[in-house]
Amino acid sequence: MKKLKVNLIVPGGGKCGTSSLHEYLNQHPQIAMSTIKEPHFFSMESRFDLGFEYYDQLFETTKNAVYFGESSTTYIGSKKAIDRIQEFVPDAKFIVILRDPVDRCYSHYKWMCSLNLEKESFRDAYYRDMNIDFDPNFPVNNTGFRHYYLFSRYYTLLKPFYEIFGANRIHVLLTEDLKQNPLETLNRCFDFLGLNNLDKINAVTENVTPLVSRKLELPSIWKIVKFRGPKFFRDNSNFNRWLEKKYTISIPFPELGEEDKAELSALLENEVEKLRLLTGRDFNSWKNFVKS
């Protein structure tokens, strides 16, 4: 069996700061993170079919790297990905970044709204997809990876990793810690990997959820041109970008209501309690789940 370069995987969670973590880890001289942040190689059939040679070339060899890593948020919810990692990267180590589950859920929703891929209220949206299975090869209604509730069920998502790979190969850090104390938090990651600590780290802010939602309000004439006009206009990316820039209205997101916050916290409380037992962490920095 071909030995792949990768031996470090960041499987999630989504909207928890994986993009920033990816860039932070890449600052260590002995870590080479993939040039494509989310290759989704082990979870998406279209990516896996590209082959091992394609996957290996995503990792630069200019560094004197001990670890070659990648970050794909679809792995954390995909049994297929876990099975493939077990088969093809049996010695992999995992770094998982988690955020207050309620905050993560709302950030995920806001992100989808900002892409004009979500039209329903937050409450309706997280109940709507609550019982739909996740398959990265088949996004719900072709509108991206919603599953707001599922991806905040950290215990359910992480339990298979602990069962298959063992706790000694999994390091959990918190979004809140990475934001407040990046160097200290990252050095704990490097300790886990058996690497030297760093004295300083360059600040990183990647893939931040927008503070506003976007709504396209085209005048009638442009609707006709954009959707029913000549193919030249319909397929012209420059023309469509110009239209969106000119006629997109930015709508500020409201704060998450206390009633919705309390309801979602109650729904996820048991998950967090089991996560504490699974990981040995207290998660008391999560303001919606402070353990008295």
C-alpha positions in Angstrom: 0.0 0.0 0.0 1.3 3.4 -0.9 2.4 5.5 2.0 0.9 9.0 1.9 2.7 12.1 3.1 -0.1 13.3 5.3 0.1 12.4 9.0 -1.7 15.3 10.6 -5.4 16.0 10.1 -7.6 18.8 11.3 -11.1 17.4 10.8 -13.1 20.3 12.2 -15.3 21.6 13.4 -16.8 23.9 10.8 -17.1 27.6 11.7 -14.8 27.0 14.7 -11.7 28.6 13.2 -10.2 25.7 11.2 -9.0 28.1 8.5 -7.0 30.2 11.1 -5.7 27.1 12.8 -4.5 25.8 9.4 -2.5 28.9 8.8 -1.2 29.0 12.4 0.1 25.4 12.2 1.8 26.1 8.9 4.0 28.7 10.7 5.9 26.0 12.5 9.1 25.2 10.6 8.4 21.4 11.0 4.8 21.5 9.8 3.7 21.7 6.1 0.0 22.2 5.8 -1.7 21.5 2.4 -1.7 24.3 -0.1 -5.4 23.8 -0.5 -6.9 24.2 2.9 -9.8 21.8 2.5 -9.0 19.1 0.0 -11.9 16.9 1.3 -9.9 14.0 -0.2 -11.1 11.2 2.1 -14.8 12.3 2.2 -15.7 13.4 -1.3 -15.7 10.8 -4.1 -14.9 13.3 -6.8 -11.7 14.3 -4.8 -10.7 10.7 -3.8 -11.0 9.7 -7.5 -8.3 12.2 -8.3 -5.8 9.7 -6.8 -3.0 9.6 -4.3 -0.5 11.3 -6.6 -2.8 14.4 -6.8 -3.3 14.4 -3.0 0.4 14.1 -2.2 1.3 17.1 -4.4 -0.8 19.3 -2.2 2.0 19.2 0.4 5.1 21.3 -0.1 8.4 19.6 0.3 10.5 22.8 0.7 10.3 22.6 4.5 12.1 20.2 6.7 8.7 19.0 7.8 8.0 16.3 10.3 4.3 16.7 9.8 2.3 17.1 6.6 -1.2 18.3 7.5 -4.5 19.2 6.1 -7.9 20.6 7.3 -11.2 19.3 5.9 -14.3 20.0 8.0 -16.3 17.3 6.2 -14.2 14.5 7.8 -15.8 15.1 11.3 -19.2 14.0 10.0 -18.2 11.3 7.5 -17.9 7.6 8.4 -16.4 7.1 4.9 -13.7 9.6 5.7 -12.9 7.9 9.0 -12.7 4.5 7.4 -10.4 5.7 4.6 -8.1 7.6 7.1 -7.9 4.4 9.2 -6.9 2.4 6.0 -4.6 4.8 4.3 -3.2 7.0 7.2 -3.3 4.5 10.1 -0.7 6.5 12.2 -2.4 9.9 11.7 -2.6 12.4 14.6 -5.6 14.7 14.9 -6.1 18.3 16.1 -9.7 19.3 16.6 -10.9 22.8 17.2 -14.2 23.3 18.9 -16.3 26.4 19.7 -19.3 27.0 22.0 -21.9 24.9 20.1 -24.6 27.5 20.2 -22.3 30.2 18.8 -21.0 27.8 16.2 -24.5 26.9 15.1 -25.5 30.6 14.7 -22.3 31.5 12.9 -22.9 28.6 10.5 -26.4 29.9 9.8 -25.1 33.5 9.3 -22.4 32.3 6.9 -25.0 30.5 4.7 -27.3 33.6 4.8 -24.4 35.7 3.7 -24.0 33.4 0.6 -27.7 33.8 -0.2 -28.1 30.1 0.5 -30.4 30.4 3.5 -33.8 32.1 3.5 -35.5 30.7 6.7 -35.3 32.0 10.2 -32.6 30.6 12.4 -35.0 28.5 14.5 -36.8 27.1 11.5 -33.5 26.4 9.8 -31.9 24.4 12.6 -35.0 22.3 13.1 -35.5 21.7 9.4 -32.3 19.7 8.9 -32.1 18.2 12.4 -32.8 14.6 11.3 -31.2 14.7 7.8 -28.1 12.5 7.5 -24.9 14.2 6.4 -23.2 13.1 3.2 -20.6 15.5 1.8 -21.2 14.1 -1.7 -24.8 15.3 -1.6 -25.3 18.7 0.0 -28.9 19.3 1.1 -30.9 20.8 -1.7 -27.6 21.7 -3.4 -27.3 24.6 -1.0 -24.0 23.7 0.7 -23.5 21.9 4.0 -26.2 23.2 6.3 -26.8 20.7 9.1 -26.5 23.5 11.7 -27.6 21.3 14.6 -25.6 18.2 13.6 -22.3 20.0 13.4 -22.7 21.3 16.9 -23.2 17.7 18.3 -19.5 17.3 19.0 -19.7 14.2 21.2 -21.6 12.3 18.4 -19.1 13.5 15.8 -15.9 12.8 17.8 -16.8 9.6 19.4 -15.9 7.4 16.4 -12.5 9.1 16.2 -11.8 8.3 19.9 -13.0 4.7 19.4 -10.9 4.0 16.3 -7.8 6.1 16.8 -7.6 6.5 20.6 -7.4 9.6 22.9 -3.6 9.8 22.8 -3.7 10.7 19.1 -6.4 13.4 19.4 -5.7 16.9 20.7 -8.7 19.2 21.3 -8.4 22.9 21.5 -11.0 25.6 21.9 -11.7 28.5 19.5 -12.1 30.8 22.4 -8.5 29.9 23.6 -7.0 30.3 20.2 -8.5 33.7 19.9 -7.5 35.0 23.3 -4.1 33.3 23.7 -2.9 32.1 20.3 0.7 31.4 21.1 0.0 29.5 24.3 -2.7 27.5 22.7 -0.6 26.6 19.6 2.4 25.6 21.8 0.1 23.1 23.5 -0.6 21.7 20.0 3.2 21.5 19.3 3.7 19.8 22.6 1.1 17.2 21.5 3.0 16.7 18.3 6.4 16.5 20.1 7.7 19.6 18.4 9.6 22.6 19.8 7.5 25.5 21.1 7.6 28.9 19.2 8.5 32.2 20.8 6.1 34.2 18.6 3.4 33.7 16.1 2.0 36.0 13.4 -1.6 36.9 13.9 -4.1 35.1 11.6 -7.7 35.8 10.8 -9.2 33.6 8.1 -12.7 32.9 6.8 -14.5 35.2 9.3 -18.3 35.0 9.2 -19.7 38.3 7.7 -21.6 40.6 10.0 -24.2 41.2 7.4 -26.5 39.1 5.2 -26.7 39.9 1.5 -29.9 40.1 -0.5 -29.9 40.6 -4.3 -32.6 43.1 -5.3 -32.4 43.3 -9.1 -34.7 45.8 -11.0 -37.1 44.0 -13.3 -35.1 44.7 -16.5 -31.9 43.1 -15.0 -33.9 40.1 -13.8 -34.9 39.5 -17.4 -31.4 39.9 -18.6 -29.8 37.8 -15.9 -32.1 34.9 -15.9 -33.8 34.9 -19.3 -31.6 37.1 -21.5 -29.0 36.1 -24.1 -26.5 33.4 -23.1 -23.6 35.9 -23.3 -25.1 37.8 -20.3 -26.2 34.8 -18.3 -22.8 33.2 -18.5 -20.7 36.3 -18.3 -19.0 36.2 -14.8 -17.8 39.8 -15.0 -21.3 41.0 -15.9 -22.8 39.0 -13.0 -20.3 40.3 -10.5 -21.1 43.8 -11.6 -24.8 43.2 -11.1 -24.3 41.7 -7.7 -22.0 44.5 -6.5 -24.4 47.2 -7.8 -27.7 45.7 -6.5 -26.8 43.7 -3.5 -28.3 45.0 -0.2 -26.4 44.3 3.0 -28.7 43.5 6.0 -27.2 43.5 9.5 -27.6 40.2 11.3 -29.6 40.5 14.6 -28.1 39.1 17.8 -29.2 35.6 18.6 -32.4 35.9 20.7 -32.2 34.7 24.3 -35.2 32.3 23.8 -33.5 30.6 20.8 -30.2 30.5 22.7 -31.8 28.9 25.7 -33.7 26.4 23.6 -30.6 25.4 21.6 -28.5 25.2 24.7 -31.0 22.7 26.2 -31.0 20.6 23.0 -27.2 20.4 23.1 -26.6 20.1 26.9 -26.4 16.3 27.0 -23.9 16.4 24.1 -21.7 18.8 25.9 -21.9 16.7 29.1 -20.9 13.5 27.3 -18.1 15.5 25.5 -16.7 16.4 28.9 -16.4 12.7 29.8 -15.0 11.8 26.4 -12.3 14.4 26.3 -11.6 15.1 30.0 -12.1 18.8 29.4 -14.6 21.1 31.3 -15.4 23.5 28.5 -16.3 26.2 31.1 -15.2 28.9 28.6 -18.4 28.2 26.7 -20.7 30.8 28.2 -23.8 28.8 27.2 -22.6 25.7 29.0 -20.8 26.8 32.2 -20.8 23.9 34.6 -21.7 25.1 38.1 
